[in-house]
Amino acid sequence: MGAVVINWMEAASATEYATLAPLVTQHAESGDPIARDMMQTAGKQISHIIRALIGRGVDKIALIGGVSQAVSKFIPAEFAQYLVPPQGDSVAGGILLAKRSFEQKRKRA
């Protein structure tokens, strides 16, 4: 059995790993110590990103993705004032960034 799991882990894509996220969040919410540790680690990693964004002057940060709501519970409270609900999905955000970039380049020309 262990070899099967290791073979899957070595071959799995990010999308395939993402299918495990609901299982991990469910177990974390029910108190499983390993799943809680995984979520706490994710919360700490996200807090490092949030801290870096704040350092660059960002004052509103939206978490997106399938586990964003679950992992937000594991982000230190000191960052709560910066977290806002997303105004769209990642595609909408990408389009907005592309438009801004285009407008900036057009202004320079």
C-alpha positions as CSV (number, residue, x, y, z in Angstrom):
1,M,0.0,0.0,0.0
2,G,2.8,2.4,0.9
3,A,4.4,2.0,-2.5
4,V,1.1,2.8,-4.2
5,V,0.8,6.1,-2.2
6,I,4.4,7.1,-2.9
7,N,4.0,6.3,-6.6
8,W,0.9,8.5,-6.7
9,M,2.6,11.3,-4.8
10,E,5.5,11.3,-7.3
11,A,3.3,11.4,-10.3
12,A,0.4,13.6,-9.1
13,S,-0.2,17.1,-10.5
14,A,-1.1,20.1,-8.5
15,T,-4.7,19.6,-9.5
16,E,-4.6,16.1,-8.2
17,Y,-3.1,17.2,-4.9
18,A,-5.8,19.9,-4.7
19,T,-8.5,17.2,-4.6
20,L,-7.2,16.3,-1.2
21,A,-7.7,19.8,0.2
22,P,-11.4,19.2,1.3
23,L,-10.4,16.1,3.1
24,V,-7.6,17.8,5.0
25,T,-9.8,20.8,5.9
26,Q,-12.6,18.4,7.0
27,H,-10.2,16.5,9.3
28,A,-8.7,19.7,10.6
29,E,-12.1,21.0,11.6
30,S,-12.9,17.8,13.4
31,G,-9.7,18.1,15.4
32,D,-7.2,15.8,13.6
33,P,-3.8,17.0,14.9
34,I,-1.9,16.2,11.6
35,A,-4.5,18.0,9.5
36,R,-4.6,21.0,11.9
37,D,-0.8,21.2,11.7
38,M,-1.0,21.2,7.9
39,M,-3.6,24.0,8.0
40,Q,-1.6,26.0,10.6
41,T,1.5,25.7,8.4
42,A,-0.5,27.0,5.5
43,G,-1.8,29.8,7.6
44,K,1.8,30.8,8.6
45,Q,3.0,30.6,5.0
46,I,0.1,32.9,3.9
47,S,0.8,35.3,6.7
48,H,4.4,35.7,5.4
49,I,3.0,36.7,2.0
50,I,0.5,39.0,3.6
51,R,3.3,40.7,5.7
52,A,5.3,41.2,2.5
53,L,2.3,42.7,0.7
54,I,1.6,45.0,3.6
55,G,5.3,46.1,3.5
56,R,4.7,47.1,-0.1
57,G,1.7,49.3,0.9
58,V,-1.1,46.9,0.1
59,D,-4.0,47.4,2.5
60,K,-6.7,45.1,1.1
61,I,-5.9,41.4,0.5
62,A,-8.4,38.8,-0.8
63,L,-7.8,35.1,-0.4
64,I,-9.1,33.1,-3.3
65,G,-9.3,29.4,-4.1
66,G,-11.0,26.4,-2.9
67,V,-9.5,26.3,0.6
68,S,-9.2,30.0,1.2
69,Q,-12.1,30.1,3.6
70,A,-10.9,27.2,5.6
71,V,-7.3,28.4,5.8
72,S,-8.3,31.9,6.7
73,K,-9.1,30.5,10.2
74,F,-5.5,29.7,10.6
75,I,-4.1,33.1,9.7
76,P,-3.0,35.1,12.7
77,A,-5.6,37.6,13.9
78,E,-3.2,40.5,13.4
79,F,-3.9,40.3,9.7
80,A,-7.7,40.2,9.9
81,Q,-8.0,43.9,9.2
82,Y,-6.3,43.4,5.8
83,L,-8.5,40.6,4.6
84,V,-11.4,41.4,2.4
85,P,-13.9,39.3,0.4
86,P,-12.8,38.7,-3.2
87,Q,-14.6,40.8,-5.8
88,G,-14.2,38.1,-8.4
89,D,-12.2,34.9,-9.2
90,S,-8.6,34.6,-10.3
91,V,-9.5,35.0,-14.0
92,A,-11.2,38.3,-13.3
93,G,-8.1,39.4,-11.3
94,G,-5.8,38.5,-14.1
95,I,-7.9,40.4,-16.6
96,L,-7.9,43.5,-14.3
97,L,-4.1,43.3,-13.9
98,A,-3.6,43.0,-17.7
99,K,-5.9,46.0,-18.3
100,R,-3.9,48.1,-15.8
101,S,-0.6,47.0,-17.3
102,F,-1.9,47.9,-20.8
103,E,-3.2,51.3,-19.6
104,Q,0.2,52.1,-17.9
105,K,2.1,51.2,-21.1
106,R,-0.3,53.3,-23.2
107,K,0.2,56.3,-20.9
108,R,4.0,56.0,-21.3
109,A,3.9,55.9,-25.1
